[in-house]
Amino acid sequence: MLIHKEELKKNAKLITTFGGKRFLGYTNKRSEVWISYTADKKSGNIKISTTHNLDSLLKENSIFAPKRVTLKKGTPNRRTAKELIQLNKKNMGGTVTESTLVYLQKLIDALARGYGKPFVKGKPSSLMFMYIAHAIYEGSYSAEDGDTISSEVREVFNFPDGEYFTVQDLP
């Protein structure tokens, strides 16, 4: 396992950006709703984007994702979200709920503000990065494919240590 961890760290050192996306559900018009983020090694900035306003999933006849489906940034994907959910038989968790959307919106809003406990001198803190990564895309243990995990990225990208906070306490 130690060798595997070293491979993940090595892969984290080789990349300049890290991120991925998560499927959240379908709008009432059956459009797929995804949220994604990218963290930049050089600047330390993190960007979150969504295909639709998260409130679109709260409208009548919208459907929340029943399982957690994530994809690495830049991974070519020719499958529909429905196919990805079916392929993800092992995952028994990750159901999107209204609380999931509130949590994600708080992260988006905090990042847009750019100050407060989630930041150190204008840069997202290590804790902020981890909250975002754990909510959207944590990485992959497929070191042999050049992949890595968010905890290795957090160290290698040098996100600053800041004050402790919880997402629930964010405005």
C-alpha positions as CSV (number, residue, x, y, z in Angstrom):
1,M,0.0,0.0,0.0
2,L,2.9,2.4,0.7
3,I,4.2,2.0,-2.9
4,H,0.7,2.8,-4.2
5,K,0.5,5.9,-2.0
6,E,3.9,7.0,-3.4
7,E,2.6,6.6,-7.0
8,L,-0.5,8.7,-6.2
9,K,1.8,11.4,-4.7
10,K,4.1,11.2,-7.8
11,N,1.1,11.6,-10.1
12,A,-0.1,14.6,-8.1
13,K,3.3,16.2,-8.6
14,L,3.0,15.7,-12.4
15,I,-0.3,17.5,-12.9
16,T,-1.0,21.3,-13.1
17,T,-4.7,21.1,-12.6
18,F,-7.0,18.7,-10.8
19,G,-10.8,18.3,-10.8
20,G,-13.8,16.5,-12.0
21,K,-17.5,16.5,-12.1
22,R,-20.5,14.9,-10.4
23,F,-23.9,14.1,-11.8
24,L,-26.7,15.7,-9.7
25,G,-29.9,14.7,-11.6
26,Y,-32.3,15.7,-14.3
27,T,-34.3,18.9,-14.8
28,N,-38.0,18.7,-15.3
29,K,-37.2,18.8,-19.1
30,R,-34.8,15.8,-18.6
31,S,-31.6,17.7,-19.2
32,E,-28.6,16.3,-17.2
33,V,-27.4,18.5,-14.4
34,W,-23.7,18.3,-13.6
35,I,-21.4,20.3,-11.2
36,S,-17.6,20.4,-11.8
37,Y,-14.5,22.0,-10.4
38,T,-10.9,22.7,-11.3
39,A,-8.1,23.5,-9.0
40,D,-5.0,25.2,-10.5
41,K,-1.6,24.3,-9.0
42,K,0.2,27.5,-9.9
43,S,-2.4,30.1,-8.8
44,G,-4.1,28.0,-6.1
45,N,-7.5,29.1,-7.5
46,I,-10.5,26.8,-7.6
47,K,-13.4,27.2,-10.1
48,I,-16.8,25.6,-9.7
49,S,-19.3,25.5,-12.6
50,T,-22.7,23.9,-13.2
51,T,-24.5,23.0,-16.3
52,H,-27.8,24.5,-14.8
53,N,-28.8,26.5,-11.8
54,L,-29.0,24.1,-8.9
55,D,-32.5,25.3,-8.2
56,S,-33.6,23.7,-11.4
57,L,-33.5,20.4,-9.6
58,L,-36.1,21.6,-7.1
59,K,-38.8,22.1,-9.7
60,E,-41.6,19.7,-10.0
61,N,-40.8,16.5,-12.0
62,S,-37.1,17.0,-11.7
63,I,-35.2,13.9,-10.6
64,F,-32.2,13.7,-8.2
65,A,-29.4,11.3,-9.0
66,P,-30.0,8.1,-7.1
67,K,-26.2,7.2,-6.9
68,R,-23.0,9.1,-6.9
69,V,-21.5,9.3,-10.4
70,T,-18.3,11.2,-10.8
71,L,-15.9,11.7,-13.7
72,K,-12.3,12.9,-13.8
73,K,-11.7,16.2,-15.5
74,G,-10.9,15.7,-19.2
75,T,-12.1,12.1,-19.3
76,P,-13.9,11.5,-22.6
77,N,-17.4,10.3,-21.8
78,R,-19.8,9.0,-24.5
79,R,-22.3,7.5,-22.0
80,T,-25.4,9.1,-20.7
81,A,-25.8,9.7,-17.0
82,K,-28.4,6.8,-16.9
83,E,-25.8,4.4,-18.3
84,L,-23.2,5.6,-15.8
85,I,-25.6,5.0,-12.9
86,Q,-26.2,1.5,-14.2
87,L,-22.5,0.8,-14.4
88,N,-22.0,2.1,-10.9
89,K,-23.6,-1.0,-9.2
90,K,-21.1,-1.1,-6.3
91,N,-22.0,2.4,-5.1
92,M,-24.9,2.2,-2.7
93,G,-24.5,5.8,-1.5
94,G,-24.3,9.3,-2.9
95,T,-28.0,9.9,-3.5
96,V,-28.5,13.6,-4.2
97,T,-31.1,15.3,-1.9
98,E,-32.2,18.9,-1.3
99,S,-29.6,19.1,1.4
100,T,-26.9,18.1,-1.1
101,L,-27.9,21.1,-3.3
102,V,-27.9,23.5,-0.3
103,Y,-24.4,22.2,0.7
104,L,-23.1,22.6,-2.9
105,Q,-24.6,26.1,-3.2
106,K,-22.9,27.2,0.0
107,L,-19.5,26.1,-1.5
108,I,-20.2,27.9,-4.7
109,D,-21.3,31.1,-2.9
110,A,-18.2,31.0,-0.5
111,L,-15.9,30.6,-3.5
112,A,-17.5,33.5,-5.3
113,R,-17.1,35.7,-2.2
114,G,-13.4,35.0,-2.0
115,Y,-12.9,35.9,1.6
116,G,-13.7,34.7,5.1
117,K,-12.7,31.5,6.9
118,P,-12.5,29.4,3.7
119,F,-9.6,31.6,2.5
120,V,-6.1,32.6,3.5
121,K,-4.9,35.8,1.9
122,G,-7.4,35.4,-0.9
123,K,-6.5,31.8,-1.7
124,P,-8.8,28.8,-0.9
125,S,-7.7,27.0,2.2
126,S,-6.8,23.4,2.4
127,L,-10.1,22.7,4.2
128,M,-12.1,24.5,1.5
129,F,-10.4,22.4,-1.2
130,M,-11.2,19.2,0.7
131,Y,-14.8,20.2,1.2
132,I,-15.1,20.9,-2.6
133,A,-13.3,17.7,-3.6
134,H,-15.3,15.5,-1.3
135,A,-18.6,17.0,-2.5
136,I,-17.8,16.8,-6.2
137,Y,-14.9,14.6,-7.2
138,E,-12.3,13.1,-4.8
139,G,-10.0,11.5,-7.4
140,S,-9.1,8.0,-8.3
141,Y,-6.8,5.4,-6.9
142,S,-5.9,4.2,-10.4
143,A,-2.3,5.3,-10.0
144,E,-1.2,3.2,-13.0
145,D,-3.5,5.4,-15.2
146,G,-1.8,8.6,-13.9
147,D,-4.6,9.3,-11.5
148,T,-4.4,10.6,-8.0
149,I,-6.6,11.5,-5.0
150,S,-7.6,14.8,-3.5
151,S,-5.5,14.4,-0.3
152,E,-2.3,14.1,-2.3
153,V,-3.3,17.1,-4.5
154,R,-4.0,19.1,-1.4
155,E,-0.4,18.6,-0.2
156,V,1.3,19.0,-3.5
157,F,-0.7,22.0,-4.6
158,N,0.2,23.6,-1.2
159,F,-3.3,24.9,-0.3
160,P,-2.7,27.0,2.8
161,D,-3.9,26.0,6.3
162,G,-6.6,28.3,7.6
163,E,-9.2,28.6,10.2
164,Y,-11.6,25.7,10.9
165,F,-15.1,26.1,9.6
166,T,-18.0,24.0,8.6
167,V,-20.0,24.4,5.3
168,Q,-23.2,24.5,7.3
169,D,-22.0,27.6,9.1
170,L,-21.3,29.5,5.9
171,P,-23.8,32.2,4.9
